[in-house]
Every structure is written in C-alpha cells, then in structure tokens.
Amino acid sequence: MRINLEVPSKLKAISNGTLRNTMPADRKFTRYEWFVSYPINNYNVTFYLGNYVSFTDTAILHGEP
C-alpha cells in the first residue's frame, strides 16, 4: 500500500510503513510518500500530522567484549 500525504510545510506527516520520499509540493506544502510492504487491513491504516521533532541517539555499552 502506498500512502501519499500533502501537508503544510510547517507540519510533518507520519503513517504506517516506511517513509520512501519527501518532496516540496509547492511553496507552502510538502508531499510525504509512505509504503507498507506487509499485508494490512484498510481500516488499520492511519496517519498523524504535527509539529514533530526527530532525533537519533547512540548507546555505548561497557562490559565484556
């Protein structure tokens, strides 16, 4: 299933599956393309729009090699 969402550029769109692409739709909108590669019922597909912040974190484990 491919899920395409066009949202105001100030917001981010989150949905099921894996984010494949983001691209500007025009000056005020961004297009998000999500892809679900596994079987999913139509009624389980959802999306969220919001002013989200993304970050990454790294864990360093100490102990026996």
C-alpha positions in Angstrom: 0.0 0.0 0.0 1.3 3.4 -0.9 0.2 6.4 1.3 0.7 9.9 -0.1 0.0 12.9 2.2 0.3 16.5 1.2 0.6 18.7 4.3 1.5 22.3 5.2 5.3 22.6 5.2 5.3 23.6 8.9 4.0 20.1 9.8 5.3 16.6 9.4 3.2 13.6 8.3 3.6 10.2 10.0 2.0 7.0 8.7 2.2 3.2 8.6 5.2 1.5 6.9 8.4 3.1 5.7 9.0 6.7 4.6 10.1 6.5 1.0 10.2 10.1 -0.1 9.5 13.7 0.9 9.3 16.5 -1.7 8.0 20.0 -1.9 4.5 20.2 -3.4 4.6 23.9 -3.8 5.7 26.9 -1.7 3.5 26.1 1.3 3.1 22.2 1.2 5.3 19.1 1.4 4.4 15.7 0.0 5.2 12.6 2.0 5.2 9.1 0.5 4.9 6.1 2.9 4.9 2.5 1.8 3.5 -0.6 3.6 5.1 -3.8 2.2 3.3 -6.2 4.6 -0.4 -7.1 4.5 -2.6 -4.6 6.3 -6.3 -4.0 6.5 -7.6 -0.7 5.1 -9.1 0.2 8.5 -5.7 -0.2 10.2 -4.1 2.5 8.1 -3.7 5.8 9.9 -1.7 9.0 9.8 -0.7 11.8 12.1 0.1 15.4 11.3 2.0 17.6 13.7 5.0 19.7 14.6 7.2 16.7 15.3 11.0 16.8 16.1 13.2 13.9 15.0 16.4 12.9 16.7 18.8 10.0 16.9 20.6 8.5 19.9 23.7 6.3 20.2 24.2 3.8 23.1 27.7 2.8 24.2 27.7 -0.4 26.1 30.5 -1.1 28.6 31.4 -4.7 29.6 32.8 -7.9 28.3 33.5 -7.9 24.6 
